[in-house]
């Protein structure tokens, strides 16, 4: 969008007078006492700088008023092109900027969504208790040397190869792998079963799209693995004594009840996240919308920063070339997020949704509960204007999602169905 602004000559003259009056107080000119240099001398010495300062001051003062009068809100920093500056003459300038698109209608009712199951089954609770047993197990070497099997913990050195070439900084030494834990790639899990200490094997595997190194995400690579050590797990007995050892429980029944409660909360959170992701997809599918490029690029930078932080957490180095390889995918995801955000904001305006002080208090209490922090501490963290706006945005988004869910056609299904949009 382009906005033309004209500033009257008398206002320009007043700004010029003010600029020279301030300069006269500060300028040190040879041959004149401080504050006594004539204006024409100052104009000769500092004219271009004064002109630049005056134009900047006028734009900074008049542009916000002009934008308010036109009832437009830029989503990026306006680029200003000033006309010829002449003292005593009106100043004309143009401001170019992006604005949020006008959204007349949003298709948000009747979306087809799949909610993952939220009920914690007995089998799921048993699985969590088994994980607790594994976490509190002892690791011992087998009485006699044998091949690796499910439940063993292997200590390995490995190198990573792509197209037969070793990838620098992608290997590891003394890495522990837990067979049968579903925490390592399936190809590694099956490929290491049956191997003995000092055994070496090459295993082909496809890395996940979420791999922290963008240059390796989704690639099929070869792991060259040397097994250095093998330990077997000695699991504790699942009884009241075990319950006392793992927490403030008196009996196994209490431990089981606690696991059930925690698991159902986790499943509920997972279901809500899955529904939110599906809503973003469906809104994009059903509503075409031209996006301000600056908003998309801003979202891209945020997502790329998240990729970088995730890589740093696992000690991986990400280069500029890595980002270039995934930029297309990140850009497409950023467009979806920005489009969905604009559409949900339009829904909020249409329905007159807002955020009250009570909503903010409830939001702070929920954040405190999730983080384990004191409410007062969380409130202090969100006291700054920018952080407070983030909190308000989160609360308002939750309200819009709740409305969309209430008007959607939701059926219960597996997480994979939800991700596929079944």
Secondary structure, DSSP 8 states (H G I E B T S, - for coil): -EEEEEE-HHHHHHHHHHHHHHHHHH---TTS-TT---HHHHHHHHHHHHHHHHHHHHHHHHHHHHHHHHT--BSS--EEEE----TTS-EEEEEE--B---------SS-EEEEE-----HHHHHHHHHHHHHHT-EEE--SS-----TT-EEEEEEEEEETTEE-TT--EEEEEEETTSSSS-HHHHHHHTT--TT-EEEEEEE--TT-SSTTTTT-EEEEEEEEEEEEEEE----SHHHHHHHSS-SSHHHHHHHHHHHHHHHHHHHHHHHHHHHHHHHHHHH------HHHHHHHHHHHHHHHHHHHHHTT----HHHHHHHHHHHHHHHHHHHHHHHHHHHHHHHHT----HHHHHHHHHHHHHHHT--HHHHHHHT-SHHHHHHHHHHHHHHHHHHHHHHTSEEEEE-HHHHHHT-
